[in-house]
Amino acid sequence: MTTPGLLLWGVLPYLTLVLLIGGTIWRHKYDKFGWTTRSSQLLESKWLRLASPVFHYGILGVIAGHLIGLVLPERWTTNVHINEHAYHLVALILGVPAGVAAIGGLALLIVRRRSTRTVLLATTPNDKAMYVLLFGALALGLSSTLWNIGTPVYDYREGVSLWFRGLFSLHPEVELMQAAPVIFRIHVTVGMVLIAAFPFTRLVHAFSAPVPYLFRPYIVYRARDPKRLSTRPARPGWE
């Protein structure tokens, strides 16, 4: 085990976790008004209506794929008679479209910001760095998936996944990451940098799920013209 490998795969992940948790707490405590996507919908909405859903649906698929691939042990799929070839085939069929959608949606969002002057003026250096990191992580992830097609298949569930799960038991198997293909190592490294920067960018809004929206009181709309008022009794809202 080399010292750089130990630092990269045995120390950096925990530093990333500290920055993610500590940065999120700090942001919520000292920058509540900045905890927002800083939406630019009022500045331009035509491109946004297309790019935003494509990106968000794609990124949800990417996250789901990573959770299944990293958290789910290989023996679980083996127990339900899904062999390695079938697993990688399903991961390819579902993962590539999700990755393409996420990258395509993000590319449209970036082009929108560059081509719309008002949106560009509202873009901060922090936003630009975030876009570079996010695009890099997605592109590397998709590249590693496609790279795994034309070469002897690298079973990341016996390498990267075991290292990842070992982090939570405080026994990361650093040697497994050192033995992983270069493209996987670069992808994981960029991913850790993105996660560490997450609380300090507009991406932090992902931690704010609008749960109260499901339980909000009724909104009653009333017409100004007395002749158009409905005679149907209003549904009761919250007191």
N, C-alpha and C positions, 0 to 999 in steps of 0.2 A: 504494500500500500504506500503510495507516494504522498508527500506532504501536500502538494497542490490538489491531488485527488481527495484527500481527507478534508481539506478546507472547502472544496467545491461541493462535494457530495455528502459530507458529514457535518459541516458547520453552517454553510450558506443556507440550507433549507430551514434551519432553526432561526437564523437571523431574519429570513424572509417571513416566517411565521410571527416573530416578535414585531416586525414592522407592520405587518398586516393587522394584527390585533391592537397593538399600541397606537398605530396611526389612525385606525378607525375610531378608537376611544377618544383620542386627541381631537380628531376632526369633529366628532359629534359634540364635544364639550366646548371647543373654542371657535368652531366655524360652522355653526348650525345654519346660518343664512347662506353659506356657500355649498351646503349639502344639496346639490341640485344638478340637473343635466345642463343647466343654462340653455334651455331650449331656444332654438332660432327659427321656430315654425312661423312666427309672425314676420320674419324677414324673407323667408322663402318656403313655400309649402309644396310646390309641384313635385320637385325632385324628392323631397323628404317623404312624401306619401308612398313612393315606390321603394326608396333605399332603406328606410328605417325598418319596415316589416321584414324585408328580405334578410337584412343583417341580424335582427333579433331572433327570428325563427332559426336562422342558420347557427347562430352562436348557442342557442339553447340545445340544438342537436349536438354540437361539438362538445359542450359541457357534459351532456348526458353520456356521450360516447366515452369521454375521458373517465367519468365516474365508474362506468361499467368495466372498462378496461383496466383501471388502476386498482379499484377496490374489490372487484369480484374475483375470488381465487379461481384458478383454472380447474381445480377439482370439482367446483360447483357445476360448471358446464359439462364436464366429463360425466358427472353423475346422472345428467339428464340426456346422455348419449349425443352430445354435441362435440365432435372431434375438433382438433386444431384447425384442419383445413376448412371445415364448415364455419367455425367461429370467425376466422380471418376473412372468409368470403362475405359473411353477413356484415362484418365491420367495414369491409370495403364498399359494399353496396349502399349501406346507410351512411357511412362516414364521409365518403367523397362528396355526395350531393350537399351534405350539411356544411362541409368545409368550403365548397365552391360558393354556396349561398352566402356564408358569412364573409368570405373574402370579396365576393362580388358586391354585396350590400355595403361593406366598408369602403370599397373603392368608389362606389357611387357617392357615398357621403363625403369622401375626400374631394372628389371632383366637384361636387356641389359647393363645398367651402371655397375651393380655389376659383371657381367660375362666377360666384355670386359675391359682388363687392361688399355688400353689407354684412354677409355672413363671414367673409374673410376678415373684415375689420373687427368682428367680435371673437375671432379665434386667437387664443393666447398661446405663448410659447409652450405652456404646460400641455395644452391641447395637442399641439403639433408633436411633442415628444410622446404623448400617449398614443396617438395614431400610428407613429412609427413602431413603437413597441408592440401594439396590438396586431398590426398588419404583419410584422415580422414573426410573431408567435403563431399566427394562423397559417401563414405561408410555409413556415418550417414544418408545422404539423401536417399539412396536406402533402408537402413534399416527402416527408418521412413515410407516409402511408403509400404514396405512389411508388416511392423507391423500393418499398418492400414487396412490390409485385414482380419486378424483373430480376430480383436477386434471390439467393437462397433465403427463404422467409425467416426473419428474426422474430422469435417469439418473445415479445416484450413482456408478456405475462410471467415469464420465467426470469426476467431481468429487471426492467424498469419498475414493473408492478411490485415485485418483491422488495426492491429497495424502497419504494414509496411507502408500502405498508410497514416496513421496518422502522420508518421514522417515528411512527406513533408508539412503538414499543421501546423507543430510544436505542434501537440496535440496527441502524441503517447498514445494509450490506454494500459498502462503498465499492467493493470489487466488482459487483454486478454492473454498476453504472460505468466503471472504467472499461469494462469489457463490451459495453453497448456500442453500436455503430455511431460514428461521429455525428451524423445528422440527428440522431435521437438525443445525444448529449447536448448539442447546440440548442435544440428545441426546448429541452428541459431547462437549460440555463436561462434562455430568454424568457421562458414562462415564469421562472422564479423572480426575475427582475420585474416583470409585469405585475406579479402578485404583490411584491414589495411596494411598488409604486401605486398600487390600486387605491389605497385610502386617500392619496394626495391628488387624485385626478377626478374628473367628472364621472368616472366609472363607479365611484362610491355610491351613486344613486341606486345601484343594483341591490344594495342592502336594505332599501326602503320599499317594502312591499305594501301597496295600498290596501291593507286588510280592513281598516275601518270603513272603506268605501262600500264593502258588502253589507254593512249594518247601518248605513246612514239613514236618516229620516227621509220621508217622501218629500219631493220637491213639488210644490203646487204652483202651476202657472194659471194666471187669471187674465182674462181679456179686459181691455179698457172700455170697450163698448158694452154698455149694460145689456143691449139687445142680443149680444152674442154669448152672454154668460150661460153656462150649462145649468140645467135644473137638477142634474144628478148630484146627490150628496157626495161631498168630498170624502176620500178615504182617510181614516185617522192616521196621523203621524205620531211622532214622539212628543210627549209633553215637555 
